[in-house]
């Protein structure tokens, strides 16, 4: 990991979680809300209501592929995979 990435993960948020975990939780909840409203999880690539959500989903898929190949990093974990699979 780069020094910048390590420092980025160490920043604490008001919830006491790392910024990275807070961000992940927020995006996950946004995806869960989208699914509840639409009945599915595929978000359009251009989604004006939440333009960052499609990129986050793309990043999760990329992190999952890395995880499957043995690249274990804080970006993807068993608990995150379980959460995503529940949707």
SULQUI-V186785 format. One record per backbone hydrogen bond with DSSP energy under -0.5 kcal/mol. NH is the residue of the N-H (numbers start at 0). CO is the residue of the C=O. Records with the same first field share a line. If there is no record, write none. Layout:
NH: CO  CO
This chain:
5: 1
6: 2
7: 3
8: 4
9: 5
10: 6  7
12: 16
15: 12
18: 10
21: 17
22: 18
23: 19
24: 20
25: 21
26: 22
27: 23
28: 24
29: 25
30: 26
31: 27
32: 28
33: 29
34: 30
35: 31
36: 32
37: 33
38: 34
42: 40
46: 44
49: 46
50: 47
52: 49
53: 49
54: 50
55: 51
56: 52
57: 53
58: 54
59: 55
60: 56
61: 57
62: 58
63: 59
64: 60
65: 61
66: 62
67: 63
68: 64
69: 66
70: 65
71: 69
72: 70  75
75: 72
80: 76
81: 77
82: 78
83: 79
84: 80
85: 81  82
86: 82  83
